[in-house]
Amino acid sequence: MTAPTEVTSAILQQLKSLYPPNLNCVPCVSSILGNPWYIVASVAFSASNRPDGVVSVFKFVADELAAQGASHADHQLLFRKLQDALFKAALLSGFAKTINSLIALNKAAPEDLHDTEMLRDRTTSLATLEEGGTQVFQNVYGETAEPTQSLLDHIYPDLGWFIRTIAYGLVYGHTPVLSPMETSFVIVASLIAGDTPLQMSWHLKGAQRQGASTEEARAVRAIAMESATLAGVSWRNGVPEVE
């Protein structure tokens, strides 16, 4: 681990610039929220146990939205996207780190942005979640879905069930806030900050199956690495390249 660096506005602007811009969209609220750099950076900071980095990202993007005259609903969407990203990341980075980040994020956000009810449907049956999760898993893993699921079932049947039912059915499969592609970016950022190269390779490919271009996947890899490096993370065997 190297010494962590203060997360400044200049650094955040640099991270933002790493993601390819939408050349068909002038600077506006939709272009601010539609550029997923802030999701990737926040997850990488959280997975590196830097809640202050998450807060810095939130304030940076909230200021951008305010400068464009964004509505309350726009600010709430930003807050929800970051909350859901941190929650989804917890399965890979650990709930302790996510709790630290969500505490910091909630303190930084105005009270009127906070939700008081669950966004997921708590009445959905496990059978329905397993069916939906199996489909999401197949979408992410493509032709490798069957051997990967078989591996998970073989090394521990409870793990195989949990991943397709809870991870992919309940957590990752909930996409009203974060799209499937944004969810893949959350997974990639978590894995990069956690220094797990085998799974990084799986999910860099998975992000492309969910609609990311090669350029976008490479940008997500770069943003996650830059953010994790700022948090003091180093890699024993490097980070796989995007194929």
ABEGO torsion letter per residue (X at the ends): XBBBBBBBAAAAAAAAAABBBBAABBBBAAAAAABAAAAAAAAAAAAAGBAAAAAAAAAAAAAAAAAAGBBAAAAAAAAAAAAAAAAAAAAAAEAAAAAAAAAAAAAABBAAABBABBABBAABBAAAAAAAAAAAAAAAAEAAAAAAAAAAAAABAAAAAAAAAAAAAAAAABAAABBAAAAAAAAAAAAAAAGBAAAAAAAAAAAAAAGBBAAAAAAAAAAAAAAAAAAGBBBAAEBBBBX
